[in-house]
Amino acid sequence: MKYSLMSTYKRLPVTFVRGEGALLWDTGGKEYLDALSGIAVCNLGHAHPAVTRALCEQAGALIHTSNLYGISGQEALGEALTDLAGMDTVFFGNSGAEANEAAIKLARLYGSRKGIKSPSIVVMENSFHGRTLATLSATGNRKVQAGFEPLVQGFVRAPFGDLDALQAVAEHQPDVVAVMVEPIQGEGGINIPPADYLPGVRELCDRMGWLMILDEIQTGMGRTGRPFAYQHFDIRPDVMTVAKALGNGVPIGACLAHGDAANLFAPGHHGSTFGGNPLACAAALTVCQTIKEGRLWDAAESVGRRIQEGLRSALAGAEGLVEIRGQGLMIGIQLDRPCAELVPAALQQGLLINVTADTVVRLLPPLITTEKQADLLVSTLSSLLRDFLAGN
Ligand SMILES: Cc1ncc(COP(=O)(O)O)c(C=O)c1O
């Protein structure tokens, strides 16, 4: 058979054919515990019955019409998602990058309305916002950008978690109209900012008349122990982007807005052929309802704590372990050395994990992970890590 896929991915030698909850099975029938959820996508686990039912029913009725017409499922999802997120309005696209593109366009329009000819957005070092031209330009990682210059203009870079640096930008860059930031950096290495950072960003945005844009694409939909990570604080963003877990695997992204930003877009400003189509909205509405009815963010908080505590005690004193950090089911294990080889080693033992920023083992298990599965994850991973750190 001719292999015709572009080599954009370094794939592991495994193909999955079936899933149920936090478990997956490969072509040979081997079982795996999924501690990655397709990179924070399948928060309800695989083959969730309510999502499957909603998709089957919707596929049998109507998959797609067009945003030229009313879409009742999109309106219902809009209400459910804005309620869960504490926002006013929403635009639906098909991915995280597209959600961020909408947010960037919204910020530029906001600036242009204020008479700023060349508006810029403050973005962070080590951030990740996507692979389209504007979002890779916003991303704070040269590896993502190299070879794709010229980059899109209109971004000013600042160190993540540093309010003084943001204040300096405010003093020296008159064309800034917004700050775009992840509440916890995911691809950048599960980096958690100081507790006063997001409230400080909010305060600065209020003072400067900037939009606060939160990229909750990885942190959202219950993962960190709240429906959205910003809800750990007494603040609200002006713009927020969501994707990944919104459809539990069905491609859908959303750009939400509150206050002044909520009614900036008018007909002709933005659009998408597939965005918010009936099939994707049926899945996402079920996801919102399931997460809300089951308060699954509470499970994320308690199972996440169990995993972090379990790892801390199993790895106590391990040489080369720098830090275990995280919030809810977004967990990073920082080592003192590159550790990409742990991913195939874990796979061999039936465990799906990820390594990001070279030295950080990243865990993003589904929110429905049971305590027993959490304990299995801890024991399998801690023994792998001990062996790896001991050089075995
Ligand atoms: C924080 C964040 N923003 C944006 C994206 C891009 O999302 P997508 O791959 O759906 O375009 C990602 C993907 O990893 C992400 O983690």
The ligand as a Gaussian input file, in Angstrom:
#p B3LYP/6-31G(d) Opt

LIG

0 1
 C       -3.230000      26.574000      24.313000
 C       -3.452000      26.133000      22.891000
 N       -3.904000      27.024000      21.993000
 C       -4.131000      26.681000      20.713000
 C       -3.897000      25.399000      20.257000
 C       -4.164000      25.055000      18.822000
 O       -5.276000      24.230000      18.726000
 P       -5.548000      23.404000      17.378000
 O       -4.480000      22.368000      17.282000
 O       -6.926000      22.819000      17.582000
 O       -5.498000      24.368000      16.252000
 C       -3.426000      24.446000      21.161000
 C       -3.117000      23.087000      20.698000
 O       -2.348000      22.364000      21.288000
 C       -3.190000      24.820000      22.507000
 O       -2.731000      23.947000      23.412000

